[in-house]
Amino acid sequence: MNPNTRIGVLTIIAAYMLAMMPLPDWAQAFRPDWVTLVLIYWTMALPDNIGVTVAWFAGLMLDVTHGALLGQHALGLVLVIYVIHAQHQRLRVASLLQQALVILFLLLIKQALVLWVSGIMGHAPDSWLYFMPSVTSAIFWPWVYIILRDLRRKFAYKTHF
């Protein structure tokens, strides 16, 4: 297994752990979408290894961990990763602020899609705070990008010697 793929799998597992970590009630609405952020990074960095299929399975795991309708998060995650995969070369040369704005827009679309499916099922939230994970994810994006880039470079460098 490629060292970058290995570190990618480990960071996705860490993102799931952050997604399941208990938070106080007031902070639940502000939890960033860690799994999506990590998948976005790896899709931009390794588009040949991480793509729509990985996003589908990651989304199904999110559905299971959140107790949501099976395929609900998977559909939103596949849509986001498809757009990132199709535009990864343009996004890689954009500034971190521009990337964060694109990610905010894509995560708002993902949240709206999940909200729509939840509404159809009769489980729609009643607060505007439902969209806060998209905002906090966009705020955290520059740090996630820098940390994962440095990890990828560190492990790729160590394996060549």
C-alpha positions in Angstrom: 0.0 0.0 0.0 1.2 3.5 -0.9 2.4 5.5 2.1 0.1 8.4 1.1 -2.8 6.0 0.9 -1.9 4.6 4.4 -1.8 8.0 6.0 -5.0 8.9 4.1 -6.8 5.9 5.6 -5.5 6.8 9.1 -6.6 10.4 8.8 -10.1 9.4 7.6 -10.4 7.1 10.7 -9.3 10.1 12.9 -11.9 12.2 11.2 -14.6 9.6 12.1 -13.3 9.7 15.7 -13.6 13.5 15.7 -17.1 13.2 14.3 -18.2 10.8 17.0 -16.5 12.6 19.9 -19.0 13.8 22.5 -19.4 17.5 22.8 -21.5 19.7 25.1 -25.0 20.4 23.9 -24.3 24.0 23.0 -21.3 22.9 20.8 -23.1 20.1 18.9 -24.5 22.5 16.2 -21.0 23.9 15.6 -19.1 20.6 15.0 -17.3 20.8 11.7 -17.9 18.1 9.1 -14.5 16.4 9.7 -15.0 13.4 7.4 -16.0 15.5 4.5 -13.0 17.9 5.0 -10.5 15.1 5.1 -12.0 13.4 2.1 -11.9 16.7 0.2 -8.2 17.1 1.0 -7.3 13.6 -0.1 -9.4 13.9 -3.2 -7.5 17.1 -4.1 -4.1 15.6 -3.2 -4.6 12.0 -4.5 -7.4 12.1 -7.1 -6.4 8.7 -8.5 -6.8 7.0 -5.1 -9.7 8.8 -3.4 -12.8 9.5 -5.3 -16.5 8.9 -5.6 -16.5 5.2 -4.5 -14.6 6.0 -1.3 -17.0 8.9 -0.7 -20.0 6.6 -1.1 -18.7 4.1 1.5 -17.6 6.9 3.8 -21.1 8.4 3.5 -22.7 5.1 4.3 -20.5 4.9 7.4 -21.6 8.5 8.4 -25.2 7.3 7.9 -24.6 4.4 10.3 -22.8 6.5 12.9 -25.4 9.3 12.8 -28.4 6.9 12.7 -29.6 8.5 9.5 -31.5 7.0 6.6 -29.0 4.8 4.8 -27.6 6.7 1.8 -28.6 10.2 3.0 -25.1 11.4 3.9 -23.6 9.2 1.2 -25.5 11.0 -1.6 -24.4 14.4 -0.3 -20.8 13.3 0.1 -20.7 11.8 -3.3 -21.9 15.0 -4.8 -19.3 17.1 -3.0 -16.4 14.7 -3.8 -17.5 14.4 -7.5 -17.3 18.2 -7.8 -13.9 18.3 -6.0 -12.6 15.5 -8.2 -13.7 17.1 -11.4 -12.2 20.5 -10.3 -9.2 19.3 -8.3 -6.6 20.9 -10.5 -8.3 24.3 -10.3 -8.8 24.1 -6.6 -5.2 23.1 -5.9 -3.9 26.4 -7.3 -6.5 28.5 -5.6 -5.7 30.3 -2.3 -6.9 28.7 0.9 -9.5 31.5 1.3 -10.9 30.7 -2.2 -10.8 27.0 -1.4 -12.7 27.6 1.9 -15.4 29.6 0.0 -15.9 26.7 -2.5 -16.0 24.2 0.4 -18.6 26.4 2.2 -20.8 26.5 -0.9 -20.5 22.7 -1.5 -21.1 21.8 2.2 -24.2 24.1 2.2 -25.5 22.2 -0.8 -24.7 18.9 0.9 -26.5 20.1 4.1 -29.5 21.2 2.1 -29.7 17.8 0.4 -29.5 16.0 3.7 -32.1 18.4 5.1 -34.4 17.7 2.1 -34.2 13.9 2.6 -34.7 14.4 6.4 -37.8 16.6 5.7 -39.3 14.0 3.4 -38.8 11.4 6.2 -40.4 13.8 8.7 -37.3 14.5 10.7 -36.4 18.0 9.7 -34.6 20.1 12.3 -36.3 23.3 13.4 -33.3 25.6 13.8 -31.2 27.6 11.5 -28.2 26.2 13.3 -28.5 23.1 11.1 -26.2 24.8 8.6 -23.5 25.8 11.1 -21.3 22.8 10.4 -20.8 24.1 6.9 -19.6 27.5 8.2 -17.3 26.0 10.9 -15.9 23.5 8.3 -15.0 26.4 6.0 -13.4 28.2 8.9 -11.3 25.1 9.8 -10.4 24.3 6.2 -7.0 26.2 6.1 -5.8 24.3 9.2 -7.0 21.0 8.0 -5.3 21.6 4.7 -2.0 22.6 6.2 -1.9 19.8 8.7 -2.8 17.1 6.2 -0.4 18.5 3.6 2.4 18.5 6.1 1.6 14.9 7.2 1.5 13.7 3.6 4.9 15.4 2.8 6.5 14.1 6.0 5.5 10.4 5.4 6.2 10.6 1.7 9.7 12.0 2.5 10.5 9.4 5.1 9.6 6.4 2.9 12.1 7.4 0.1 15.2 6.9 2.3 
